[in-house]
Amino acid sequence: MSYDPEILFTVVEELRQRRRRRELDGAALRDRLYAEYPRLRELDGEISSICSQAVQPTLSDGTDPEQAMKDAHPQLSRLRAERGKLLGGIGISEGELYPLPLCSACGDSGYIFGRPCACLREHYIREQNALLSRALDFENKNFGKFETRFYPEEEQEGIPLSPRAIASRAYDTCLGFARNFRRLSGTVSLLISGQPGLGKTFLAACIACEVSSQGFWALYTTASDMLALCEEERFGRGEDRGRSGRFTACDLLILDDLGTEFTTSFTQSALFDLIDTRLREKKSTVVTTNLSPEERAERYTRQIASRLDGEYELLPLYGTDIRLQK
């Protein structure tokens, strides 16, 4: 499982800021209470001093610090009891004065022995879903809202099944791929084709939502945007240099609207490199396109067309613009 470095940086920074805010809130409360209740400041100072004096010698002579604390126990117990009674009268808990981390496992650092904590993964999924939702409108695009009734039930010339049956097959394939992504990742890539308005991007968005919610790095881009970024990195000043590496590094790439990009020898080369690299590195890709197989063969190099039509599972959609029927 991979992580988008940009999202990961944002999430780790959010955790750091959250921890810092809690520390500052606790410090502000302590300052206020110390001003109102000077005895509380005295008690905290005495307790801290006793603990320090008890433990300090053990640091140099290697004796047991736990025993040193036990020796100081009677005096500490008296002071802590007085402190507890004072705080109880004020109505303030210890947790408010010295806020504990919201995640006891990692201390709100996001990592446990260098590995991502469950809290970090939870924040990461939420942030990734928010980014994908802004691009794909997750709220209105999920598998439960895909309706095959808008596709014609009557068979059409040149198509072995009715458009509705074909749409149903595409739905089942996409749903199975998304829900079993952990097992199928790297072994299956999908090419969803058809005229505009037949639900290609809708199905791709459903896949992205499901896969992202499982914690995988799902990245959405249009073919035009992806190739424009590659071109800018190659020929521009390089402000975004290195960002195109995300297209090959992600667990799942959604490449939308293939065929709408401006085609040059460079974009053909960049597109082949992306498709070929992801296939060789066993990373799944979902491509949507308005182009038919004949149009793909005419527009792209033989190497690109052969990989799309030979290595991807083809899911053609037929019918008329279903958006007009809703």
C-alpha positions as CSV (number, residue, x, y, z in Angstrom):
1,M,0.0,0.0,0.0
2,S,1.4,3.4,-1.0
3,Y,0.8,6.9,0.3
4,D,0.5,10.1,-1.7
5,P,3.5,12.1,-0.2
6,E,1.6,15.4,-0.6
7,I,-1.5,14.1,1.3
8,L,0.8,12.4,3.9
9,F,2.6,15.6,4.6
10,T,-0.7,17.4,5.1
11,V,-2.0,14.8,7.5
12,V,1.2,14.6,9.6
13,E,1.2,18.4,9.8
14,E,-2.4,18.4,10.9
15,L,-1.6,15.8,13.7
16,R,1.4,18.0,14.8
17,Q,-0.8,21.1,14.9
18,R,-3.5,19.2,16.8
19,R,-0.9,18.1,19.4
20,R,0.5,21.6,19.7
21,R,-2.9,23.2,20.1
22,R,-3.7,20.8,23.0
23,E,-0.4,21.6,24.7
24,L,-1.0,25.3,24.3
25,D,-4.6,25.0,25.7
26,G,-3.3,23.1,28.7
27,A,-0.5,25.6,29.3
28,A,-3.0,28.6,29.0
29,L,-5.3,26.9,31.5
30,R,-2.4,26.2,34.0
31,D,-1.3,29.9,33.8
32,R,-4.8,31.1,34.5
33,L,-5.3,28.7,37.4
34,Y,-1.9,29.5,38.9
35,A,-2.8,33.2,38.9
36,E,-6.1,32.5,40.6
37,Y,-4.9,29.7,42.9
38,P,-1.3,30.3,43.9
39,R,-1.3,27.2,46.1
40,L,-1.8,25.1,43.0
41,R,1.5,26.5,41.5
42,E,3.2,25.8,44.8
43,L,2.0,22.2,44.9
44,D,3.0,21.5,41.3
45,G,6.5,23.0,42.1
46,E,6.9,20.9,45.2
47,I,5.8,17.7,43.5
48,S,8.1,18.3,40.5
49,S,11.0,19.1,42.8
50,I,10.6,16.0,44.9
51,C,10.4,13.8,41.8
52,S,13.5,15.4,40.4
53,Q,15.5,15.1,43.6
54,A,14.5,11.4,44.0
55,V,15.3,10.3,40.4
56,Q,18.4,12.5,39.8
57,P,20.9,10.3,41.8
58,T,19.8,7.2,39.9
59,L,20.9,8.7,36.6
60,S,24.5,8.7,37.7
61,D,24.8,5.7,40.0
62,G,22.5,3.4,38.0
63,T,20.2,2.5,40.9
64,D,16.5,1.7,40.4
65,P,14.5,5.0,39.9
66,E,11.3,3.1,40.8
67,Q,12.7,2.5,44.3
68,A,13.6,6.1,44.7
69,M,10.1,7.1,43.9
70,K,8.8,4.6,46.4
71,D,11.0,6.2,49.1
72,A,9.5,9.6,48.3
73,H,6.0,8.2,48.2
74,P,4.6,9.4,51.6
75,Q,5.4,13.0,51.0
76,L,4.2,12.8,47.3
77,S,1.0,11.2,48.4
78,R,0.2,14.0,50.8
79,L,0.9,16.7,48.2
80,R,-1.0,14.9,45.4
81,A,-4.0,14.4,47.7
82,E,-4.0,18.1,48.5
83,R,-3.7,19.0,44.9
84,G,-6.5,16.6,43.9
85,K,-8.8,18.1,46.5
86,L,-8.0,21.6,45.2
87,L,-8.6,20.7,41.6
88,G,-11.9,19.0,42.5
89,G,-13.1,22.1,44.3
90,I,-12.3,24.1,41.2
91,G,-14.0,21.6,38.9
92,I,-10.9,21.0,36.7
93,S,-9.6,17.5,35.8
94,E,-6.0,16.5,35.4
95,G,-6.6,15.8,31.7
96,E,-7.6,19.4,31.2
97,L,-4.4,20.7,32.8
98,Y,-2.1,18.3,31.0
99,P,-4.1,17.0,28.0
100,L,-3.3,13.5,26.9
101,P,-2.8,12.7,23.2
102,L,-6.0,11.8,21.4
103,C,-4.2,8.7,20.2
104,S,-2.5,6.8,23.0
105,A,-0.9,4.4,20.6
106,C,1.3,7.0,18.8
107,G,1.0,10.0,21.0
108,D,-0.5,11.9,18.0
109,S,2.8,11.6,16.1
110,G,1.1,9.4,13.5
111,Y,3.8,6.7,13.7
112,I,4.6,3.7,15.8
113,F,8.3,2.5,15.4
114,G,8.4,4.2,12.0
115,R,5.1,2.6,10.8
116,P,1.9,4.5,10.1
117,C,-0.5,4.4,13.1
118,A,-4.2,3.6,12.6
119,C,-5.1,7.2,13.4
120,L,-2.8,8.5,10.6
121,R,-4.4,6.0,8.1
122,E,-7.8,7.2,9.2
123,H,-6.9,10.9,8.7
124,Y,-5.2,10.0,5.4
125,I,-8.2,8.3,4.0
126,R,-10.4,11.2,5.0
127,E,-8.1,13.7,3.4
128,Q,-7.7,11.6,0.2
129,N,-11.5,11.2,-0.1
130,A,-12.0,14.9,0.3
131,L,-9.6,15.6,-2.6
132,L,-11.1,12.9,-4.8
133,S,-14.6,14.1,-3.9
134,R,-13.8,17.6,-5.1
135,A,-12.8,16.2,-8.5
136,L,-15.4,13.4,-8.8
137,D,-18.3,14.5,-6.6
138,F,-18.4,11.3,-4.5
139,E,-21.6,12.3,-2.8
140,N,-23.6,11.7,-6.0
141,K,-21.4,8.9,-7.4
142,N,-21.4,5.6,-5.7
143,F,-22.3,2.1,-6.8
144,G,-25.7,2.2,-5.1
145,K,-26.7,5.1,-7.4
146,F,-25.8,3.4,-10.7
147,E,-29.0,2.5,-12.5
148,T,-29.0,0.2,-15.5
149,R,-32.7,1.0,-16.3
150,F,-31.6,4.0,-18.3
151,Y,-29.8,1.8,-20.9
152,P,-31.9,0.3,-23.7
153,E,-33.2,-3.2,-23.1
154,E,-33.6,-3.9,-26.8
155,E,-30.6,-5.5,-28.6
156,Q,-28.9,-3.3,-31.2
157,E,-27.3,-4.3,-34.5
158,G,-23.7,-5.3,-34.2
159,I,-23.9,-5.7,-30.4
160,P,-24.1,-9.3,-29.0
161,L,-26.2,-8.2,-25.9
162,S,-28.5,-5.4,-25.1
163,P,-27.0,-2.1,-23.9
164,R,-28.6,-2.8,-20.5
165,A,-27.1,-6.2,-20.2
166,I,-23.7,-4.9,-21.2
167,A,-24.0,-2.0,-18.7
168,S,-25.0,-4.5,-16.0
169,R,-21.9,-6.6,-16.8
170,A,-19.7,-3.4,-16.6
171,Y,-21.2,-2.5,-13.2
172,D,-20.6,-6.0,-11.8
173,T,-17.0,-6.0,-13.1
174,C,-16.3,-2.6,-11.6
175,L,-17.9,-3.4,-8.3
176,G,-16.0,-6.7,-8.0
177,F,-12.8,-5.0,-8.9
178,A,-13.2,-2.2,-6.4
179,R,-14.3,-4.4,-3.5
180,N,-11.6,-7.0,-4.1
181,F,-8.9,-4.5,-4.9
182,R,-6.5,-5.8,-2.3
183,R,-6.5,-9.2,-4.1
184,L,-6.9,-7.9,-7.7
185,S,-4.5,-5.0,-7.5
186,G,-1.9,-5.2,-10.2
187,T,-3.6,-8.1,-12.0
188,V,-6.5,-6.2,-13.5
189,S,-6.8,-2.9,-15.3
190,L,-10.0,-1.6,-16.9
191,L,-10.8,0.3,-20.0
192,I,-14.3,1.8,-19.9
193,S,-15.3,3.1,-23.3
194,G,-18.4,4.6,-25.0
195,Q,-20.0,7.8,-26.2
196,P,-20.3,10.8,-23.8
197,G,-23.0,10.5,-21.1
198,L,-23.0,6.8,-20.7
199,G,-21.6,6.6,-17.2
200,K,-17.9,6.0,-17.8
201,T,-16.6,8.6,-15.3
202,F,-19.4,7.7,-12.9
203,L,-18.2,4.1,-12.7
204,A,-14.6,5.2,-12.4
205,A,-15.5,7.5,-9.6
206,C,-17.3,4.7,-7.8
207,I,-14.2,2.6,-8.0
208,A,-12.0,5.4,-6.8
209,C,-14.3,6.0,-3.8
210,E,-14.4,2.4,-2.8
211,V,-10.6,1.8,-3.2
212,S,-9.7,5.0,-1.4
213,S,-11.9,4.1,1.5
214,Q,-9.9,0.9,1.9
215,G,-6.8,3.0,2.5
216,F,-5.2,2.6,-0.9
217,W,-3.7,5.5,-2.8
218,A,-6.2,6.2,-5.5
219,L,-5.3,9.1,-7.8
220,Y,-7.6,10.8,-10.4
221,T,-6.5,12.8,-13.3
222,T,-7.7,13.5,-16.9
223,A,-5.5,12.5,-19.7
224,S,-5.1,16.2,-20.7
225,D,-4.0,17.3,-17.2
226,M,-1.6,14.4,-16.8
227,L,0.1,14.9,-20.1
228,A,0.2,18.7,-19.7
229,L,2.0,18.2,-16.4
230,C,4.5,15.7,-18.0
231,E,5.1,18.2,-20.7
232,E,5.6,21.1,-18.3
233,E,8.2,19.0,-16.3
234,R,10.0,18.1,-19.5
235,F,10.1,21.5,-21.2
236,G,9.1,24.0,-18.5
237,R,11.0,25.7,-15.7
238,G,10.4,22.8,-13.4
239,E,8.4,24.3,-10.5
240,D,6.4,21.0,-10.4
241,R,9.3,18.8,-11.3
242,G,8.9,15.3,-10.0
243,R,5.1,15.5,-9.5
244,S,4.4,13.3,-12.5
245,G,6.0,10.4,-10.6
246,R,2.7,10.2,-8.6
247,F,1.0,8.8,-11.7
248,T,3.2,5.7,-11.7
249,A,3.6,5.4,-7.9
250,C,-0.1,5.4,-6.9
251,D,-1.9,2.1,-6.1
252,L,-4.7,3.0,-8.5
253,L,-4.7,5.5,-11.3
254,I,-8.0,6.8,-12.7
255,L,-7.1,8.2,-16.2
256,D,-10.2,9.9,-17.4
257,D,-11.2,11.1,-20.9
258,L,-8.4,9.5,-22.8
259,G,-8.5,10.9,-26.4
260,T,-9.4,14.5,-25.5
261,E,-5.7,15.4,-25.0
262,F,-3.6,17.3,-27.7
263,T,-1.6,14.7,-29.4
264,T,2.1,15.1,-30.1
265,S,5.1,12.8,-30.4
266,F,6.0,13.7,-26.8
267,T,2.5,12.9,-25.4
268,Q,2.4,9.6,-27.3
269,S,5.8,8.7,-25.7
270,A,4.7,9.9,-22.2
271,L,1.4,8.0,-22.5
272,F,3.2,4.8,-23.5
273,D,5.7,5.1,-20.7
274,L,2.9,5.5,-18.2
275,I,0.8,2.6,-19.4
276,D,3.8,0.3,-19.9
277,T,5.4,1.2,-16.5
278,R,2.2,0.6,-14.6
279,L,1.7,-2.8,-16.3
280,R,5.3,-3.9,-15.7
281,E,5.1,-2.8,-12.0
282,K,1.8,-4.5,-11.6
283,K,-0.2,-1.4,-10.7
284,S,-3.9,-1.2,-11.7
285,T,-5.3,1.5,-13.9
286,V,-8.8,2.5,-14.9
287,V,-9.0,4.4,-18.2
288,T,-12.1,6.0,-19.6
289,T,-12.4,7.0,-23.3
290,N,-14.9,8.1,-25.9
291,L,-12.8,6.4,-28.6
292,S,-13.8,3.1,-30.2
293,P,-11.1,0.4,-30.8
294,E,-10.7,1.6,-34.4
295,E,-10.3,5.2,-33.3
296,R,-7.8,4.2,-30.7
297,A,-5.8,2.3,-33.2
298,E,-5.8,5.3,-35.6
299,R,-5.0,7.9,-32.9
300,Y,-2.2,6.1,-31.0
301,T,0.9,4.2,-31.7
302,R,0.6,0.4,-32.2
303,Q,2.3,-0.1,-28.9
304,I,-0.2,2.0,-26.9
305,A,-3.2,0.5,-28.7
306,S,-2.0,-3.0,-28.2
307,R,-1.5,-2.6,-24.5
308,L,-4.9,-0.9,-24.0
309,D,-6.8,-3.4,-26.0
310,G,-4.7,-6.4,-25.2
311,E,-3.8,-6.0,-21.5
312,Y,-6.9,-4.2,-20.1
313,E,-10.3,-5.7,-19.5
314,L,-12.5,-3.9,-22.0
315,L,-15.9,-2.6,-20.7
316,P,-17.7,-0.9,-23.6
317,L,-21.0,0.9,-22.9
318,Y,-23.7,1.6,-25.5
319,G,-26.9,3.6,-25.7
320,T,-27.7,7.3,-25.7
321,D,-26.8,10.0,-23.2
322,I,-28.4,8.7,-20.0
323,R,-28.1,12.2,-18.4
324,L,-30.9,13.3,-20.7
325,Q,-33.2,10.6,-19.3
326,K,-32.9,11.4,-15.6
